């Protein structure tokens, strides 16, 4: 990445292109990604009305018949994330949904990713049991106090995030929706930072092009037999740092952007996520050749400096949750 972008958005947008090869591609046996075949993207919608009631749907599937859940489901081929969540909310709840921002990213390995989006009702009519079908039995606004059978408690943290976002008790990131950039693999763009008070250093890939130095965000591919996002970060740190070992601690602070286009017919069923990772060390470890730490004060690109400062210290990133961290 050339550190001369004119805006904070461009600091990440400059990296949005088809990634033909990641910096880290450990292992063999990668295969062509096909939605609903060997990769599963789930979309879920969170809608909260003026009375702080949550839109819920009653399941029609035999495995969870009669239980309640957020409107959610698997994405189809040739479908964007935004169109997928709009379709699911309409089919299951009867509501026309306007997405506002991604609320949370969850993963159980790179081949199962759930994107939850918060938004508002802009039309439609709440589905009644007279319109029950294979998608759902009915929908309702849940006051969160009535005792109803819940399909799975994994939606409770998502509801809390939605309530916090709506009431502004959590940092807001309005209109942070996926970028329509096609990818043919699942990978992370990893901004590793080492924090010290209100200062930080960021680990970047150093490239020399025609005699001039430039830097970009390093990438790590999610391997089909080693699917955790956490493992992808570990592989990058092991490659980039001289003194890295398994005892070195890090945590994923959140997601800055999501790249996905859903162009299945063009072999673009992949997904790229720009993540910020905190390396928990006293001082930045030494880098291997091809990588370098860049201090905040030395950044010629003030847009990247601003973007990272705002995201890290104001906690305005999308939460990323891993259901399986160490595999």
N, C-alpha and C positions, 0 to 999 in steps of 0.2 A: 504494500500500500504506500503510495506516495503521500508523505505527510504535508500536504498543502491544500487540503480540501477547504472550501469556503464556508461551510456550515456544519453544525453538529450532525445533522442528518446525513450529510455527504460523507462524514467520517466513516460511517458504516456502509453507506450506499456505494462507495468507491469499490467495495469488494464484491458487489453483486454481479457476478457473471458466472457462466457455466464453469464449474470446477472439473477439469479433465483428470486431474491427479491431485490427491491430498498430500501434504507433507508427511503425514503418518498413514501408511496403509499396510499395517502388519497382517501377516497371514495370507492365505490363499483361499480359493473357493468362493470368491465373490460372484454373485449372479445378478442377472438383470432384474431390476425391481419391478414388480407388478402389483398394483393395489388390489386388495382382496384375494391375492394369491400367496405372496411371500412377504408382504408388508401390510400392516393394518394401522390406518389412521382413524382415530375416533374424534368426533367433534361433539361438544356439549354447549348448550346455551343457558346462561343465567339471566333471568329477567325478574326484577324486583319492582313492585308497584309503589304508589305513593304511601301505602299503608305498611310498607316493608314486608309485604307478603311475597312469597316466592312461587314462581310458575313451576308446577309439577305435573307430571303425566302418570297415568296408571297403566302399567305394563300389560300387554296382551300376549307376550311370549309365554309358552307353556312352562319354561323353567322358572319364571318369576311372575306368573299370572296374578293380577290383582294388587301387586305391590307398586309403590310409588317411587319415582326417580325424576331427576332432571331430564328434560328432552335431550336425547343424545343418540348417537349411532355411528356406524361405520361409513366412511366416505366412499363414494363410487368412483369408478374410473372416469378420467376426463372431467374432474370436478375440483374447483378451488376450495380452500378451507372456508372462506366466507360463504360461498354458495352452498357448501355442504351443511353448515350450521343453520343457514336460513331454511334450507329444505327440511332438515330434521325437525326444527321448531314448528314449521307449518304443518308437516305431516302428523306429528305426534300431539301438538297442542292446538292446532287450528289458528295459530297466531302468526301474523306477518312480523318478522323480526328484523330490526335494524342493528347490526353489530356495531359496537363502539370501540372496544379494545380487547385484545387477548388478556385474559385474567390469570391463566396458569398453564404451564406445560408440564405434563407428567409422562414418564417413560418407564416401561418395563423391558428395557432393551430397545435398541433403535428400530426394531421392526414392529413395535407396538408403542405408538405415541398418541396421547390424548391432548387435544387443544381445546381449552374451555374459554369461551368468549362471552363477555357481558354486553348487554344491549338493551333495547327498549322495544315495546310493542308499538307498531305504527299502523296496524290494521288487523283485519281478521276477526274471528269470533271464537271464544273459548270452546274447545271441543266438548261436546256432551256425550253421554253414553248412548244417545240415539245414533251417533255417528261412529260408534265403535268399529274398528277394523283391525287388521293384522298389525298395524303400526302402534296402536294404543287403544285403551278402552275409553278414556276420557281425560280431561285436564282440569286443573283447579288452581286457585291461589291459596297457598298454604301459609297459615299464620305462625307456623313453627311451634305452636303450643298444643294444637290438637294431636292426639295420639293416632298416627297412621302407620301401617306397615311399610317400612322402607326396604327397598330392594338391597341396598348396600350402603353402609355408613361412609363410604369413600366420598360421597357428595357433600358431607357436612363441612369439611374444610373449604370446599369450593363456594358453598353458600356464604360462609363467614367472610371469605375474600370479597364476594360480591357486595355484601352488606357494608364491609369496611370501605370498599371503593366508592360506593354510593354516598356514604356519609362523610367521606374524606378523612376518615380516621387512619387510613393507610395512604402511602404516597400514590398519586395518580399518574397514569401514563396514557392520557387521552389519545384515541385514534392510533394506537400502535397495533396495526393489523398486518397480516402477512404480506410480504412483497411478492409480486407475481414474477419471480425469477425461477425458471425451470432448472432442475438439477437431476442428474441421473444416478446419484448416490445419496446416502444419508451420512451427514458429517457435521462436525462442530467447527465453527470459527472460534478460536479460543483466545481471549484477551486475559492473560495471566497477570495479576497485579500483586505487588508486595507493598503493603500499607505501612505508613509510619506517621502517626498523628493525622494531620490533614494533607500529607504528602503521599505520593505513591510513585512506583516505577512500574513500567509495563513491559512484558516480554514480547518481542516482535521478531519476525523472520527478516533477516537482513539479506537483501539481494543487491547484486551489483549489475547494473544494466548499462552497457556502453560507457563504462568508466564512472558512472554516477551512482552513488549509494541511494537506495530506497528501502522502505520497510513496509511490511504488510502483516496482516493478522494470520498466524499459522493455522492450518487446518488438520483435523484428525478424523479419519473415517471410522464409521461404526462397522465392525466386522460381524458377519453373520453368526460366527461361533463365539463371539466375545462382545456381547451386544450392549453392555452398560455404557451410558454416557460418562460415568465416572472412570471407567476403564480407558475410554478414549482420552480423557484428560491425563491419566497416569502415563499412558504411552507417549504422549507429547512431552510431558515433563521429563520422562526418562531419556528421551531423545535430545532434548534441548539443554538440559542442565548437567554439568559435570558432577555435581555432588548430590544428585537426586537419588533417593532410595525409597523403599516402601514405607519407611517410618516418617518421611516428610509429609506433613499434613497440608491439606488444602480443602477448600469448600467452594462449591459453585454458588456464587452470589445471585445469579439470575440470568435471564435471557434479554438481550437487547433487540434482536430482530429474528424473523423467521422468513426463509425463502422457500417458496413452493408455488408451483403453477398448475399442477394436475394435468399436464399434457401427456397423458398415457400413450397416445398414438405416436408421440415423438420420443418415447422412452424417457420421459421426464417425470417419473413418479417418485423421485428422491426429495430430500428436504435438507436444507442447511439452517443451522441455528447459530447465531452469534451469541456467545456466552461470556460472562465475566467470572473469572476464577480467582479467589484470593489464596495466595501461597503464604502459609502461616510460618514465617521465619523472621529472625531478628534482622538479617540483612539479605539482600538478593543474592542467591547462589551464583557461582560462576557459570557462564554459558558455554556450550559447545560452539564450534565454528558454524557460522550461518545464522546464529541467533544473538540477540543483544538486549540488555535492559535499557530502556529509555526513561529517564527521570521526567517527572511532570514539568519541572522548570526548564528542561531542555527541549521540550516539544515545540517545534516550529509550527506545527499544526494546532492552533488554539482551539479549533473545533473538536478535535479528538480529546484534547485536554478538558474542555468544557463538558463534553459528552460523558467521559469517564468520571469526572468530579461530581457532576450532577447525579449520575446513576449510582455511584458508590456511596456517596455521603448523604444523599437524600433518599436512598433506597428506592429509586424509581424504576426498578427492573421488574420484569415478569418473573414470578417465582418458578423455579424448576424443581420438580419432585421426582425422585427416583424410587420406584417400588422395589428395585433390586440394585444395590449399589456396587457390590463387590463380585462381579462375575464377568 
